[in-house]
Amino acid sequence: MSTPAGAAAYADGYLAEDDACGEARALGTAAGAHPISAAGGAALSVLAATISARAVVEIGTGAGVSGLYLLRGMAGDGTLTTIDVDPELQRSARRTFLAAGYGPGPARLINGMALEVLPRLTDGGYDLVVADAVPAEYPGYLAEAIRLLRPGGVLVLEGVLDGGRVAEHGPGTAALRETAALVRDDERLLSALLPVADGMLCAVRR
């Protein structure tokens, strides 16, 4: 029988990453950005493709790993709006997107604090909102995401299991547990917590 770690490794190796994604992963890891796993990235691609996402918001650009997976699943005429506070990481992400064949049109990179940028985006104007950033800010991301999503739009909060520590009820996981409870109890959302990558909390806006 496979161990959880063995199963995760198998899932990560199920689809091979190309050079653009591999280079972005190496850059993000070196910068301490903790890129999403290959299995998690593939899940993002499938979710984006399932809803034919054309307008996507990403909170936490990193070096472009998750953005690349999102772009691959999105409709060809879609736009990814990706937000990060680190300009150097965003420069790396732009290079990642260009190396993968995505010109400046499909990706709009915004440098700034997410909770300052998100209120400037259009109500109900987005098909998919993905957050993989500061766990303490997840309750704020959730409130903004509900406003931004159209009916039928999808929310993904990545990293909510925090390496398994979320079950330990430590102070560092309080915001993650609060967010998970808010999503579960919100009648506007249909949700599931998936043990993919480091935990993907997914919800559909009713």
Protein Blocks (a to p, Z undefined) as FASTA:
>chain_A
ZZfklmmmmmmmmpccdfklmmmmmmmmmnonopadfklmmmmmmmmmmnopabdcdehj
knolmmmmmmmmmcfkbccddddfblklmmmmmmmmmmnopafklpccdeddfklmmmmp
cehiafbdcddddfklmmmmmmmmmmmpcghiacddehklnnolmmnopaklmmmmmmmm
mmmmmmkbccdddfehjbpaddddZZ
